[in-house]
Amino acid sequence: MSAPTVESVTAALAGVIDPEIRRPITELGMVRSVDVAPGPDGAAVTVGVDLTTAGCPMKDTITREVTATVRGLEGVTSVAVDLGVMSAEQRAELRSMLRGDAAEPVIPFAQPDNLTRVYAVASGKGGVGKSSVTANLAVAMAQQGLKVGVVDADVYGFSIPRMLGVTQAPTKVDDMILPPVAHGVKVISIGMFVPAGQPVVWRGPMLHRALQQFLADVFWGDLDVLLLDLPPGTGDIAISVAQMLPTSELLVVTTPQPAAAEVAERAGSIALQTRQQLVGVVENMSWLETPDGTRVEVFGAGGGQAVADNLSRATGTPVRLLGQIPLDLELRAAGDAGTPVTLASPDSPGARVLHEIASSLAHRSRGLAGRSLGLTPVTR
């Protein structure tokens, strides 16, 4: 049996994708060496891999993927992975490759030529299921093949890490943060940086700076969609999002009851002052379906449509009710377990509606406002 060559092993390793950066480890300069030792029955292959940091949380995953990939080559009888750590020069080269040569981190989603669609998920009050909607829409879009990121901008009441099952801390490459990936979605939250049970007690400037770091210091890569889970109301974070991401679009979440709908309408009306576009309204907890098929409207009816109609009149543009999500025990249980219902139980009543909403948002046409058209004036 012929032994593989160093070149063939290296070519195979190009199929091993870094779980955080989502690029081949060969492209990222992580493959330090490949040694092939032929024997009577085959070859023993040793692969040297340099991790971005000594405490890289994905080292076991990378080791497993490298071993499986090389072991699948013809003529290989054993595989050893020799882990090391990138030098300061290697990390600098990696940052330069990923970010370019910009002296200071910039917010990629605010650049005129950026094609990422940014949805800021807002609500007037807490407890309406805004975070559940955000997490499930993100996973549903990822299932449709989109590259999706989520910023948990609810600094005081963060819950996205639990709902997406994220337990590991982000990896830092000097001043660049690599976000954890859960169910195909890149995620960042202040909950990944504070001890369990510790409150975040910050004033406005600290909130603004945290959001700026989440957007600029985190390496998001090439995203199709970025979702921001905003805190309830129209406070500092909502204003900062409008300033940092002027092309972001608001998605308003409410429940059917009039008290919640009135507050949600005020949250949506901020678009009149910030010049953001309203993409639509999602009504959550619309009804409870009993075993005999009867719908019990626990929180009343009509709130979502009322918010959409009133915002349409206020803004002078059509604002649609994108969907009505029923009360669904599976949706709640799946979120608590860290696997959103759109993935855990896609045929459940709530998951079906969320998939429909995700599909409508994912395939919306994009306007040209704020984007460079690449045109050059011609003078005669």
N, C-alpha and C positions, 0 to 999 in steps of 0.2 A: 504494500500500500504506500503510495507516494505521500510525502509530507507536504503540508501547505507551505507557501513562501511567506516571507514577511509582508510582501506587497498584498497578497491575497487576504491575509489576516487583517491588515490595516483597512483594506477595502470593505471587509465585512463589518469592521467596527464603525464604519460610517453609518451603519444602520442603527447604532445605539444612540438614543436621544436622551439628552440631559433632562431629567424630569422637571426641573425648575425653569431653565432657560428655553427649553423646547427646541434645541438645535443639536446636530450630531456632535458627539464628544470629540471627534477628530477635527471638526471645524473650530471648536472652542479651544483647541490646543491642550486638551486634557490627556491625550495619549502620549505619555512620555517615552515609552519604548515598547518594542515587540521582539521577543526572543523565541525562536523556534529551535528546539533540540530534538533532532530525529532519533528514533530508536528502532529496534527490530520489529516492533508491532505498531508503530505509529510515532507521532510527535508529541512532545510535551511543550506546551506553549505558555510563556509567562508574559503578561501584559502589564506594563507600568502605567498607572493612571494617577494623575495629579488632580486632587479635589480643589475646589475653589477656596475652602476653609477647612481647618482641621476638624471642626465639629460639624461638618456637612451632614444634615439629617437624611440626605438621600444616598449616603455611601453604600448602604446595604442593597438598595435598589440598583445602583450603578454596578456594583460587584456582581449581582445576580444576572443582570442583563448582559454584561460583558462575558461572563462565564457561559451563559446559554448560547450566545451568538457564536463564540469561538468553538465551543464544543460541537456545534452543528456542522462544522467544516469537515470535509472528508480527510481522513488521515490523522485526526487529532485524538489522542488518547487521554490527555489530562490538560487542565487549564488552571493556572494560578494567576491571581490578580494582586499585584504589588501596589498598594495604595501609598500615595505621597500627598504633599500639599504644594500648591502653586507658590512660587516666590513673589515678592513684591513687584518685580518687573513683569512677571507673567500676568498678575492680576491687573496691572496697569494696561497691558496690551489687550486683555479681555474687555476691560471697561471701554477702552478706545474703540474696539471693534463693535461693541454693542451700542454705545452712545454717540460715537463720532468724536470729534476733537473739540466739542464745545467746552469752554472754560468752566461754565456753571451749568448745573442741570436745568433743563427747560421742561415745561409741561408739553409733551408731544401732542396732546389732544387739543391744544389751543393754537396749533400752527395752521396757517391757511390751507396748506396742501394735505392736511391729515384727513383720512377717510373714515376714521372710527366714529361710529354713531354713539353719542353719549346720552343716556337716559337717567335723569335724576328722579328717583321714586320718592314722592312726597306725600305727606298726610297732614291734616290739621291737628290731629290729636293722636295720642298713643293708644295702642291696643286694637287697632283696626286691621292688623296683619300685614303691615307694610314690608317688614323684613321677610316674612314668609313668601310674599309675592315676589320680592327681589330675588331671593335664593332660588325659588322654583323657576322663575323666568330665565335666570342665568343658566341653570342646568338644562332646561328645555332647549334653549338656543344652542348650547354646546352639543346636545344630542343631534341637532340639525346640521352639525358640521361647522358651526361658526366658532371663531376664536373669541372667547368672552373673558372679561375681567369684572371683578366686583370690588368697589371701595365701600367699606363699612364706615360711612361718615357720621353715624350716630355715636359720637364719642362717649356720651354719658350712658347711653343705654344699648351698647353694642350687643348683638346676638347672632350676627352672621357666622362667626367661627363655629358655634354650636350647631347651627342649622345646616352647615355644609360639612360638619365633621372634621374641622381642622384642629389638630392638636399640637402640631409642631410649630416652632418659631420660624420666622423668615431667616434666610441665609443672607449675611452681609458680606459683600466684597468691597472692603474699605467703606466708601460712602455710598455705595450702590446696594439697594435692597432687592433680593430676589423673592418674589411672593410665593407662598405655598400654592400648590395646585390641588384642588379637590373636585372630583367628578368631571375633570376636564376644564375647570374654571380657575383662573388665577384670582387669588383673594388676598386682601390686606385689611387689617383692622387694628385699632388701638388695643383690642383685647389680646392681641398676640404679644404685647410688650409690657403688660401690667400683671402682677400676681393675681391669682384667682381671689375674687371677693373684694379686691381693693377698688374703691371708687376713683373716678377721674374728676378732680376738682380744679377746673381751669376757667379762666376768663376768655373773652373774645379773641384777643391776639394769639393766645396759645392754640385755640381751636383753628384759627386761620393758618397758623404755621404747620400744624399737624396735617391739615388737608393738603397744603402745598407740598409737604414732604411725600405724602401718599401718592400724589400725582406726578411729581418731578423726580424724586429720589428712587422710586421703585422702578425697576426695569420691567415694563409691561410687554415689550415686544410689539408685534404687529397685530393689533386687536381689530376685530370687526365691530364689536359692541362693548361698551363700558357702562356698567350699571352702578349708580351711587345710591346707597340706602341712606336717605337723609333723616335727621332727627325730626320729630313732629314740630309743626309750627313754621314761623317765618323769621327765625332768628339769625344769628351770626353765620352759621354754616350755609344756610340757604343763600344769603347775600354773597358769601365768599365763592360759592359754586358759580353763581352768575358772573362774578368778576373774573374768575380764573378760567371758566369754560363758557364763554359767551354763546357758543353754538349748541350748548346742551339743551335738551328738551325735557319738559316736565311731564311726569306720569303721576296722576293723582289717585290715591287709594282711599276709599271710604267704605263705610258700612251703610245699610239702607236707612237707618233711623235718622230722622230730621236733625237731631242735635249734632250727630257726627257729620252729616252732609253739609250743614251750614259752616262748620269749622273747616271742612275740606275745601269748600268753595273759596274761603279766604286764603288758604294755602295755595290754591291754583291761581288766584288773582294777583299773586306776586309777579306773575309773568308780565302784567301790564307795566310794572315799574322796571323790571330787569330786562325787558325785551326778549325774553325766552319764548320759545314756541311750546304750546301745550299739545302733547301728542295724544292725550285721551284720559279717560277715567276708568278705573277698575273698581267694581263693587264686590266687596268681600263679605262672607257670612250672609249671603243673600237669603237662604232658606235652609231648613233641615228637612230632608226627605225621610219619611217614615217607612217601615217595611211594606206597608200597603200601597206605597207610591204617593201618598198625600204629602204636599209641601207645607210645612209649618214655618211661617215667616216670623221667626223669633224676634228679630230686630226691626220689624215693620217692612215697608216696601217702598220702592221708588226713589230712594236717596241717590243712587248712582246716576240715574237718568236726570234727576233734578240738577245735580251738580254739573253734568255735561251741558244741559240746556242753558243754565245760568251763565256758565263760563263762555259758552258760544255767544250769548248776547253781550257779555261784558267785553270780550275781545274782538268781536266782529268777525270771527273765523269759526268754522265748524269744529267742535270738540266732541268726539265720539265716545260713547260708552263701549269700551272694548270687550267687556265680558262681565258676567256675574258668576262668582265662585260660591258654590254652596258650602254650608257647614259640613265638614268632612273629617271624621275621626282619624282617617288614615293620613290626611294632610298634617294634622297636629302631631300624631305619633311619629311620622317620618321625619318631621323637622326636629323633634326632640332627640331622635336617634342619629341625626347627622347625615341622613340620606334623603333629600327632598322627594316628595311624593311623585313628582314628574319622572323620577328615575326608579323609585322603589315600587310604585304601583301606578304605572302610566294609564291604566284603564279605569282608575277610580274616577268618580264624578268631578272632583276638584282638579285632578291632574289633566283631564281632557280639556277643561276650560282653559287652564293655564297654558297647555300646549297650543291651543288656538290663538291665545293672546300673543304668545311668543312668536308664533309663525307670522302673525300680522305685523308685529314690530320689526321682525328680522327682514321682511321683504318690502318694507316701505321704500318708496323712491326718495332720493336725497336731493335737497335743494342746493342751489349754487351760492347762497348767501355766505359771504365771508371767505370764499374759496378762490384761489388763484386760477384763472382760466388759461394762463400761459400764452396770452396774446401780446403782441408788440405793436404799438401804434405806428402807422405808416404816414409819412408826410409827403406832400407833393412839392 
